[in-house]
């Protein structure tokens, strides 16, 4: 177990810090789900969405909040916006603040019936201080693009 924790810690340091990549996180699956989350992030960063989805799905099955958020990005990149919004809800339900801010901005736009351009800006700007600095801006930008389509 200590060896797994050392490997997860090394992986975490090598891919860059974010709130959800801690090997000692409180989600089920601990080190294993975190390692899967981090591997998924590596593939996501290189545009390898199929591999990213495989790793992130396994982390999400253990309830990893960050995995749901990053799966939303995979869904957005691969033309599955409905699934992406579901993943953002799942991430929010597990305490992911970026997902919560993005969905909150989306809801604000619907409630206030804002224009496509104003809605795009509002949703995109929802993650000024992200928990997942590697991917939050892209998720927000792609969700904001969905606002323009509504």
C-alpha positions as CSV (number, residue, x, y, z in Angstrom):
1,X,0.0,0.0,0.0
2,X,2.8,2.4,0.8
3,X,4.4,1.7,-2.6
4,X,1.0,2.6,-4.3
5,X,0.8,5.8,-2.3
6,X,4.4,6.7,-3.4
7,X,3.6,6.0,-7.0
8,X,0.4,8.0,-6.8
9,X,2.2,10.9,-5.2
10,X,4.9,10.9,-7.9
11,X,2.3,10.8,-10.6
12,X,0.4,13.7,-8.9
13,X,3.6,15.8,-8.8
14,X,4.5,15.0,-12.4
15,X,1.1,16.0,-13.9
16,X,0.6,19.2,-11.9
17,X,-1.3,20.0,-8.8
18,X,-5.0,20.3,-8.6
19,X,-7.5,19.8,-5.7
20,X,-8.7,16.4,-6.9
21,X,-5.3,14.8,-7.7
22,X,-4.2,14.4,-4.1
23,X,-3.4,10.7,-3.4
24,X,-4.9,11.1,0.1
25,X,-8.3,12.4,-1.0
26,X,-11.5,11.4,0.9
27,X,-13.2,9.7,-2.0
28,X,-13.7,5.9,-2.3
29,X,-10.9,4.0,-3.9
30,X,-8.2,6.4,-2.4
31,X,-4.9,6.0,-4.2
32,X,-6.2,3.7,-6.9
33,X,-9.0,6.0,-8.0
34,X,-6.7,9.0,-7.8
35,X,-4.1,7.3,-10.0
36,X,-6.8,6.5,-12.5
37,X,-7.9,10.1,-12.4
38,X,-4.4,11.4,-13.0
39,X,-3.8,8.9,-15.9
40,X,-7.0,10.1,-17.4
41,X,-5.9,13.7,-17.1
42,X,-2.6,12.9,-18.9
43,X,-4.5,11.4,-21.8
44,X,-7.0,14.2,-21.8
45,X,-4.2,16.8,-22.0
46,X,-2.7,15.1,-25.0
47,X,-6.1,14.9,-26.8
48,X,-6.4,11.1,-26.4
49,X,-10.1,11.2,-25.5
50,X,-10.8,7.5,-25.8
51,X,-8.0,6.5,-23.4
52,X,-8.9,9.4,-21.1
53,X,-12.5,8.2,-20.9
54,X,-11.4,4.7,-20.0
55,X,-9.3,5.8,-17.1
56,X,-11.7,8.5,-15.9
57,X,-14.7,6.2,-16.0
58,X,-12.9,3.8,-13.7
59,X,-12.1,6.6,-11.3
60,X,-15.7,7.9,-11.5
61,X,-17.0,4.4,-10.7
62,X,-15.2,4.8,-7.3
63,X,-16.9,8.2,-6.9
64,X,-13.9,10.5,-7.7
65,X,-15.4,14.0,-8.1
66,X,-12.7,15.2,-10.4
67,X,-13.2,12.2,-12.7
68,X,-16.8,13.2,-13.3
69,X,-15.7,16.8,-14.1
70,X,-13.1,15.6,-16.6
71,X,-15.5,13.1,-18.1
72,X,-17.8,16.0,-18.8
73,X,-14.9,17.4,-20.9
74,X,-14.5,14.2,-22.8
75,X,-18.2,14.2,-23.6
76,X,-18.1,17.8,-24.7
77,X,-15.1,17.1,-27.0
78,X,-16.8,14.1,-28.5
79,X,-20.2,15.7,-29.2
80,X,-22.2,14.4,-26.3
81,X,-23.5,17.6,-24.5
82,X,-26.3,15.9,-22.7
83,X,-24.0,13.4,-21.1
84,X,-21.5,16.2,-20.3
85,X,-24.2,18.1,-18.3
86,X,-25.1,14.9,-16.4
87,X,-21.4,14.5,-15.5
88,X,-21.2,18.1,-14.3
89,X,-24.3,17.4,-12.1
90,X,-22.6,14.3,-10.7
91,X,-19.4,16.3,-10.1
92,X,-21.4,19.0,-8.3
93,X,-23.1,16.4,-6.2
94,X,-19.7,15.2,-5.0
95,X,-18.5,18.7,-4.1
96,X,-16.6,19.8,-7.3
97,X,-16.7,23.6,-7.2
98,X,-15.8,24.2,-10.8
99,X,-18.8,22.1,-11.9
100,X,-21.0,23.9,-9.4
101,X,-19.9,27.3,-10.7
102,X,-20.4,26.4,-14.3
103,X,-23.8,24.9,-13.8
104,X,-24.8,27.9,-11.5
105,X,-23.8,30.3,-14.3
106,X,-25.8,28.2,-16.8
107,X,-28.9,28.3,-14.5
108,X,-28.5,32.1,-14.0
109,X,-28.5,32.6,-17.8
110,X,-31.7,30.5,-18.1
111,X,-33.4,32.3,-15.3
112,X,-32.5,35.7,-16.5
113,X,-33.1,35.0,-20.2
114,X,-29.8,36.6,-21.2
115,X,-28.6,36.9,-24.8
116,X,-26.4,34.3,-26.4
117,X,-23.3,36.5,-26.2
118,X,-23.9,37.6,-22.6
119,X,-24.6,34.0,-21.5
120,X,-21.4,32.8,-23.2
121,X,-19.4,35.4,-21.3
122,X,-21.1,34.6,-18.0
123,X,-20.6,30.8,-18.2
124,X,-17.1,31.1,-19.5
125,X,-16.1,33.4,-16.7
126,X,-17.5,31.2,-14.0
127,X,-14.2,29.5,-13.2
128,X,-11.9,32.5,-12.6
129,X,-10.2,30.6,-9.7
130,X,-10.5,26.9,-10.7
131,X,-10.0,23.8,-8.7
132,X,-8.9,22.0,-11.8
133,X,-6.7,24.6,-13.5
134,X,-5.7,22.2,-16.3
135,X,-9.2,21.8,-17.7
136,X,-11.8,24.1,-16.0
137,X,-11.4,26.9,-18.6
138,X,-12.0,24.5,-21.5
139,X,-15.0,22.9,-19.8
140,X,-16.5,26.4,-19.1
141,X,-15.8,27.5,-22.7
142,X,-17.4,24.5,-24.3
143,X,-20.4,24.7,-22.0
144,X,-20.7,28.4,-22.8
145,X,-20.7,27.4,-26.4
146,X,-23.8,25.3,-25.7
147,X,-25.5,28.4,-24.3
148,X,-25.0,30.0,-27.7
149,X,-26.8,27.1,-29.3
150,X,-29.9,27.3,-27.1
